[in-house]
Amino acid sequence: MFAGSRTHAVSFLRLIAIDMMFDLIKAEE
C-alpha cells in the first residue's frame, strides 16, 4: 500500500512537471 501511494505521488509530480514544461514552451512562443 505504501509503495503504491508512493508511485502515485511520483506520477502526480511528473504530471505537474510536464504541465509546467508546456507552460514554459507556450510562454516562449
MMTF fields as JSON, N, C-alpha, C and O atoms, coordinates in Angstrom:
{
  "mmtfVersion": "1.0.0",
  "mmtfProducer": "UNKNOWN",
  "numBonds": 115,
  "numAtoms": 116,
  "numGroups": 29,
  "numChains": 1,
  "numModels": 1,
  "chainsPerModel": [1],
  "groupsPerChain": [29],
  "chainIdList": ["A"],
  "bondAtomList": [4, 2, 8, 6, 12, 10, 16, 14, 20, 18, 24, 22, 28, 26, 32, 30, 36, 34, 40, 38, 44, 42, 48, 46, 52, 50, 56, 54, 60, 58, 64, 62, 68, 66, 72, 70, 76, 74, 80, 78, 84, 82, 88, 86, 92, 90, 96, 94, 100, 98, 104, 102, 108, 106, 112, 110],
  "bondOrderList": [1, 1, 1, 1, 1, 1, 1, 1, 1, 1, 1, 1, 1, 1, 1, 1, 1, 1, 1, 1, 1, 1, 1, 1, 1, 1, 1, 1],
  "groupList": [{"groupName": "MET", "atomNameList": ["N", "CA", "C", "O"], "elementList": ["N", "C", "C", "O"], "formalChargeList": [0, 0, 0, 0], "bondAtomList": [1, 0, 2, 1, 3, 2], "bondOrderList": [1, 1, 2], "singleLetterCode": "M", "chemCompType": "L-PEPTIDE LINKING"}, {"groupName": "PHE", "atomNameList": ["N", "CA", "C", "O"], "elementList": ["N", "C", "C", "O"], "formalChargeList": [0, 0, 0, 0], "bondAtomList": [1, 0, 2, 1, 3, 2], "bondOrderList": [1, 1, 2], "singleLetterCode": "F", "chemCompType": "L-PEPTIDE LINKING"}, {"groupName": "ALA", "atomNameList": ["N", "CA", "C", "O"], "elementList": ["N", "C", "C", "O"], "formalChargeList": [0, 0, 0, 0], "bondAtomList": [1, 0, 2, 1, 3, 2], "bondOrderList": [1, 1, 2], "singleLetterCode": "A", "chemCompType": "L-PEPTIDE LINKING"}, {"groupName": "GLY", "atomNameList": ["N", "CA", "C", "O"], "elementList": ["N", "C", "C", "O"], "formalChargeList": [0, 0, 0, 0], "bondAtomList": [1, 0, 2, 1, 3, 2], "bondOrderList": [1, 1, 2], "singleLetterCode": "G", "chemCompType": "PEPTIDE LINKING"}, {"groupName": "SER", "atomNameList": ["N", "CA", "C", "O"], "elementList": ["N", "C", "C", "O"], "formalChargeList": [0, 0, 0, 0], "bondAtomList": [1, 0, 2, 1, 3, 2], "bondOrderList": [1, 1, 2], "singleLetterCode": "S", "chemCompType": "L-PEPTIDE LINKING"}, {"groupName": "ARG", "atomNameList": ["N", "CA", "C", "O"], "elementList": ["N", "C", "C", "O"], "formalChargeList": [0, 0, 0, 0], "bondAtomList": [1, 0, 2, 1, 3, 2], "bondOrderList": [1, 1, 2], "singleLetterCode": "R", "chemCompType": "L-PEPTIDE LINKING"}, {"groupName": "THR", "atomNameList": ["N", "CA", "C", "O"], "elementList": ["N", "C", "C", "O"], "formalChargeList": [0, 0, 0, 0], "bondAtomList": [1, 0, 2, 1, 3, 2], "bondOrderList": [1, 1, 2], "singleLetterCode": "T", "chemCompType": "L-PEPTIDE LINKING"}, {"groupName": "HIS", "atomNameList": ["N", "CA", "C", "O"], "elementList": ["N", "C", "C", "O"], "formalChargeList": [0, 0, 0, 0], "bondAtomList": [1, 0, 2, 1, 3, 2], "bondOrderList": [1, 1, 2], "singleLetterCode": "H", "chemCompType": "L-PEPTIDE LINKING"}, {"groupName": "VAL", "atomNameList": ["N", "CA", "C", "O"], "elementList": ["N", "C", "C", "O"], "formalChargeList": [0, 0, 0, 0], "bondAtomList": [1, 0, 2, 1, 3, 2], "bondOrderList": [1, 1, 2], "singleLetterCode": "V", "chemCompType": "L-PEPTIDE LINKING"}, {"groupName": "LEU", "atomNameList": ["N", "CA", "C", "O"], "elementList": ["N", "C", "C", "O"], "formalChargeList": [0, 0, 0, 0], "bondAtomList": [1, 0, 2, 1, 3, 2], "bondOrderList": [1, 1, 2], "singleLetterCode": "L", "chemCompType": "L-PEPTIDE LINKING"}, {"groupName": "ILE", "atomNameList": ["N", "CA", "C", "O"], "elementList": ["N", "C", "C", "O"], "formalChargeList": [0, 0, 0, 0], "bondAtomList": [1, 0, 2, 1, 3, 2], "bondOrderList": [1, 1, 2], "singleLetterCode": "I", "chemCompType": "L-PEPTIDE LINKING"}, {"groupName": "ASP", "atomNameList": ["N", "CA", "C", "O"], "elementList": ["N", "C", "C", "O"], "formalChargeList": [0, 0, 0, 0], "bondAtomList": [1, 0, 2, 1, 3, 2], "bondOrderList": [1, 1, 2], "singleLetterCode": "D", "chemCompType": "L-PEPTIDE LINKING"}, {"groupName": "LYS", "atomNameList": ["N", "CA", "C", "O"], "elementList": ["N", "C", "C", "O"], "formalChargeList": [0, 0, 0, 0], "bondAtomList": [1, 0, 2, 1, 3, 2], "bondOrderList": [1, 1, 2], "singleLetterCode": "K", "chemCompType": "L-PEPTIDE LINKING"}, {"groupName": "GLU", "atomNameList": ["N", "CA", "C", "O"], "elementList": ["N", "C", "C", "O"], "formalChargeList": [0, 0, 0, 0], "bondAtomList": [1, 0, 2, 1, 3, 2], "bondOrderList": [1, 1, 2], "singleLetterCode": "E", "chemCompType": "L-PEPTIDE LINKING"}],
  "groupTypeList": [0, 1, 2, 3, 4, 5, 6, 7, 2, 8, 4, 1, 9, 5, 9, 10, 2, 10, 11, 0, 0, 1, 11, 9, 10, 12, 2, 13, 13],
  "groupIdList": [1, 2, 3, 4, 5, 6, 7, 8, 9, 10, 11, 12, 13, 14, 15, 16, 17, 18, 19, 20, 21, 22, 23, 24, 25, 26, 27, 28, 29],
  "secStructList": [7, 2, 2, 2, 2, 2, 2, 2, 2, 2, 2, 2, 2, 2, 2, 2, 2, 2, 2, 2, 2, 2, 2, 2, 2, 2, 2, 2, 7],
  "xCoordList": [0.84, 0.0, 0.875, 0.624, 1.891, 2.767, 3.496, 3.626, 3.97, 4.681, 3.738, 4.15, 2.468, 1.501, 1.248, 1.187, 1.1, 0.845, 2.073, 1.955, 3.259, 4.49, 4.561, 4.916, 4.219, 4.229, 3.212, 3.459, 2.076, 1.047, 1.556, 1.277, 2.303, 2.845, 3.861, 3.895, 4.689, 5.695, 5.015, 5.418, 3.984, 3.269, 2.579, 2.492, 2.084, 1.421, 2.425, 2.135, 3.62, 4.658, 5.09, 5.367, 5.146, 5.544, 4.526, 4.906, 3.232, 2.197, 2.366, 2.22, 2.673, 2.866, 4.078, 4.037, 5.161, 6.379, 6.105, 6.551, 5.374, 5.042, 4.169, 4.358, 3.215, 2.33, 3.129, 2.867, 4.106, 4.943, 5.796, 5.995, 6.306, 7.119, 6.29, 6.778, 5.043, 4.179, 3.935, 3.909, 3.755, 3.54, 4.771, 4.637, 5.971, 7.197, 7.318, 7.714, 6.978, 7.062, 6.083, 6.426, 4.875, 3.886, 4.329, 4.074, 4.989, 5.42, 6.532, 6.625, 7.378, 8.487, 7.997, 8.624, 6.875, 6.383, 5.77, 5.309],
  "yCoordList": [-1.202, 0.0, 1.251, 2.193, 1.252, 2.43, 2.636, 3.758, 1.519, 1.616, 2.123, 2.887, 1.701, 2.139, 3.63, 4.32, 4.132, 5.565, 6.365, 7.475, 5.789, 6.477, 6.596, 7.648, 5.506, 5.536, 6.555, 7.248, 6.637, 7.587, 9.011, 9.873, 9.264, 10.604, 10.962, 12.098, 9.989, 10.245, 10.58, 11.521, 9.817, 10.073, 11.432, 12.128, 11.814, 13.109, 14.239, 15.231, 14.085, 15.109, 15.192, 16.277, 14.041, 14.02, 14.786, 15.519, 14.625, 15.355, 16.856, 17.63, 17.274, 18.702, 19.225, 20.321, 18.441, 18.866, 19.028, 19.999, 18.082, 18.163, 19.386, 20.084, 19.647, 20.796, 22.092, 23.013, 22.173, 23.374, 23.54, 24.66, 22.424, 22.499, 23.031, 23.847, 22.58, 23.072, 24.568, 25.298, 25.036, 26.466, 27.259, 28.337, 26.744, 27.442, 27.51, 28.538, 26.414, 26.388, 27.401, 28.112, 27.47, 28.422, 29.855, 30.741, 30.097, 31.447, 31.916, 33.104, 30.984, 31.371, 31.729, 32.534, 31.137, 31.427, 32.809, 33.21],
  "zCoordList": [0.0, 0.0, 0.0, -0.752, 0.84, 0.905, -0.426, -0.914, -1.001, -2.275, -3.363, -4.236, -3.313, -4.315, -4.223, -5.24, -2.995, -2.817, -3.233, -3.751, -3.002, -3.387, -4.91, -5.442, -5.606, -7.071, -7.585, -8.572, -6.911, -7.317, -7.149, -7.983, -6.076, -5.833, -6.913, -7.387, -7.302, -8.34, -9.659, -10.343, -10.024, -11.279, -11.225, -12.236, -10.035, -9.884, -10.069, -10.737, -9.47, -9.626, -11.087, -11.598, -11.755, -13.166, -14.007, -14.921, -13.706, -14.448, -14.247, -15.194, -13.013, -12.734, -13.496, -14.054, -13.521, -14.217, -15.71, -16.321, -16.299, -17.731, -17.994, -18.991, -17.104, -17.276, -17.221, -17.994, -16.311, -16.199, -17.452, -17.922, -17.998, -19.21, -20.376, -21.158, -20.499, -21.571, -21.413, -22.404, -20.167, -19.927, -20.348, -20.926, -20.071, -20.449, -21.967, -22.516, -22.646, -24.112, -24.706, -25.651, -24.161, -24.677, -24.404, -25.219, -23.274, -22.915, -23.853, -24.16, -24.309, -25.183, -26.576, -27.263, -27.003, -28.358, -28.451, -29.52]
}
